[in-house]
Amino acid sequence: MDNRRANPQRWRIGAWLALGDGVLLAGGAALCALPLLAWALLPGAAALAGVALTLPALVSGVIMLRTPFSAAPDTREEGLPLRRDDAPGLFEALDGIRDAMAAPPLDAIYLDGEFNAAIRQHRRLGGKTRNVLWLGLPLLDMLSPSACRAILAHEYAHIAQHHGRYASRVYFARLQWQEVARRLDRRRRLSSAPLRLFVAWYVPRFLAVSLD
């Protein structure tokens, strides 16, 4: 893709990213404000009735406001947590890769039974992120030390600063929105109906736009 096409595409993806977060934040704030508006604008007993009727909207608003800062999928970081004393050679290799790539530190490392390795980055309030690495024991068992370092470098590249903050943001936004869609599909509640409607419309379009 040449620069003439890359820049418009980047702006297009950025607009979709902003749309997703913007709808969640603005819509969530509006829904949360409904009980307050009912209390402020309606007289007497009507105000109490209005607050009672709009409480479901408050719940929906809170759900929408929390979604952009969802810290983790429902799995809640399953696996055996690894400390430096457990695997000093692994941590030494990770330190070397991190320094070479100018990447941020990992907040947690887990060993699990999957034939896979993955780093996930979750946004938090205040612009902070949580970086978590999962390493599958079956995968490590079949790799040589050099192959293991190559896998670790590949995963670290997703959050490395010189790999591109923009590319990382898009990559992890895709993971987050897919997780939101799966979670809402499993938990069909009335309070999440506004968010579910938006996600059903937004996620397929955002994934298609950001596929490149």
C-alpha positions in Angstrom: 0.0 0.0 0.0 1.5 3.3 -1.0 1.5 6.5 1.0 -1.4 8.1 -1.0 -3.6 5.2 0.0 -2.1 4.6 3.5 -3.0 8.0 5.0 -6.7 8.0 4.0 -7.0 4.4 5.2 -5.4 5.4 8.5 -7.7 8.3 8.9 -10.7 6.0 8.1 -9.7 3.4 10.7 -9.0 6.2 13.3 -12.5 7.6 12.7 -14.0 4.1 13.4 -11.9 3.8 16.5 -13.1 7.2 17.7 -16.7 6.4 16.8 -16.6 3.2 18.9 -15.3 4.9 22.0 -17.3 8.0 21.4 -20.6 6.3 21.2 -19.9 4.2 24.3 -18.8 7.2 26.4 -21.4 9.7 25.1 -24.2 7.1 25.2 -23.2 5.8 28.6 -23.1 9.3 30.0 -26.5 10.2 28.6 -28.1 7.0 30.0 -26.5 7.6 33.4 -27.9 11.2 33.4 -31.5 10.1 32.8 -32.4 9.5 36.5 -30.9 12.8 37.4 -32.9 14.6 34.7 -36.1 12.9 35.9 -35.4 14.0 39.5 -34.6 17.5 38.4 -37.3 18.1 35.9 -40.3 16.3 37.2 -42.4 17.5 40.2 -43.0 15.6 43.4 -44.1 12.0 43.2 -43.6 12.1 39.4 -39.9 12.6 40.0 -39.7 9.5 42.2 -41.6 7.5 39.5 -39.3 8.9 36.8 -36.2 7.9 38.7 -37.5 4.4 39.3 -38.4 4.0 35.6 -35.0 5.2 34.4 -32.8 3.1 36.8 -32.4 0.4 34.1 -31.0 3.2 31.9 -28.4 4.0 34.6 -27.3 0.3 34.7 -27.0 0.3 30.9 -25.0 3.5 31.0 -22.5 2.2 33.5 -22.0 -0.9 31.4 -21.3 1.3 28.3 -18.9 3.5 30.2 -16.9 0.6 31.5 -16.6 -1.2 28.2 -13.8 0.9 26.6 -11.7 0.2 29.7 -12.5 -3.5 30.1 -9.4 -4.8 31.8 -9.6 -8.4 30.8 -11.8 -11.0 29.1 -13.9 -13.4 31.1 -11.1 -15.9 31.5 -9.5 -13.6 34.1 -5.9 -14.4 33.2 -6.1 -18.2 33.8 -2.8 -20.1 34.1 0.2 -20.6 36.4 1.8 -17.2 37.2 5.5 -17.2 36.7 8.0 -15.2 38.8 11.6 -14.4 38.0 12.8 -17.0 40.5 10.7 -19.7 38.7 12.4 -19.3 35.3 15.4 -17.0 35.5 16.6 -17.9 31.9 13.2 -17.0 30.5 13.1 -13.6 32.3 16.7 -12.9 31.2 15.6 -13.5 27.6 12.6 -11.3 28.0 14.7 -8.5 29.4 17.0 -8.7 26.5 14.2 -8.6 23.9 12.5 -5.8 25.8 15.6 -3.6 25.7 16.3 -4.3 22.1 12.7 -3.4 21.1 12.2 -0.5 23.5 9.1 -2.2 24.6 7.1 -1.6 27.8 7.4 -4.0 30.7 5.1 -7.0 31.2 2.8 -6.8 34.2 2.3 -10.6 34.4 3.4 -13.9 32.7 1.3 -17.0 32.8 2.1 -20.6 31.8 -0.9 -22.6 30.5 -1.7 -25.7 28.6 -2.3 -24.2 25.2 -0.2 -24.8 22.1 0.3 -21.1 21.7 2.0 -17.9 22.9 0.3 -14.6 23.2 0.6 -11.1 24.6 -2.6 -9.1 25.4 -2.7 -5.5 26.2 -5.7 -4.1 28.1 -6.6 -0.5 28.5 -7.3 1.0 31.9 -8.7 4.3 33.1 -6.2 7.1 32.9 -4.6 5.9 29.7 -2.6 3.1 31.4 -2.3 -0.4 29.9 -1.8 -3.9 31.4 0.6 -6.1 29.4 0.2 -9.9 30.0 2.1 -12.7 28.3 0.8 -16.3 28.1 3.1 -19.1 27.3 1.9 -22.6 26.4 3.9 -25.4 27.9 3.2 -27.8 24.9 4.7 -25.1 22.6 7.7 -24.5 24.8 8.4 -28.3 25.0 9.0 -28.6 21.3 11.0 -25.4 20.8 14.8 -24.9 20.9 16.1 -21.9 22.9 16.6 -19.9 19.8 13.1 -20.7 18.4 11.7 -19.7 21.8 13.4 -16.4 21.7 12.0 -15.8 18.2 8.5 -16.5 19.4 8.9 -14.2 22.3 10.3 -11.4 20.0 7.3 -11.9 17.7 4.9 -11.5 20.6 6.8 -8.6 22.1 6.7 -6.8 18.8 2.9 -6.3 19.3 3.5 -3.9 22.1 7.0 -2.6 21.2 7.2 1.2 20.8 9.0 1.1 17.5 6.5 -1.5 16.1 4.0 1.4 16.0 1.7 2.6 18.6 -1.1 3.1 16.0 -0.8 -0.5 14.7 -0.8 -1.8 18.3 -3.8 0.2 19.1 -5.7 -1.1 16.1 -4.6 -4.7 16.8 -5.7 -4.7 20.4 -8.9 -2.8 19.7 -9.9 -5.6 17.3 -9.3 -8.1 20.1 -11.2 -6.1 22.6 -14.3 -5.5 20.4 -14.4 -9.2 19.5 -14.3 -10.1 23.2 -17.1 -7.6 23.9 -19.2 -9.1 21.2 -18.7 -12.6 22.5 -19.4 -11.6 26.1 -22.7 -9.9 25.1 -23.7 -12.8 23.0 -23.3 -15.1 26.1 -25.0 -12.8 28.5 -28.2 -11.5 26.9 -29.6 -9.1 29.6 -32.1 -6.3 29.3 -29.7 -3.9 30.9 -27.1 -4.5 28.1 -29.6 -4.2 25.2 -28.5 -0.7 24.1 -24.8 -1.8 24.0 -25.7 -5.1 22.3 -27.5 -3.2 19.5 -24.6 -0.9 18.9 -22.0 -3.7 19.1 -24.0 -5.8 16.6 -23.9 -3.0 14.1 -20.4 -1.7 14.9 -18.1 -4.6 15.3 -18.5 -6.3 11.9 -17.9 -3.0 10.2 -14.9 -2.0 12.3 -13.3 -5.5 11.8 -13.8 -5.2 8.0 -12.4 -1.6 7.9 -9.3 -2.5 10.0 -8.5 -5.9 8.5 -5.4 -4.6 6.7 
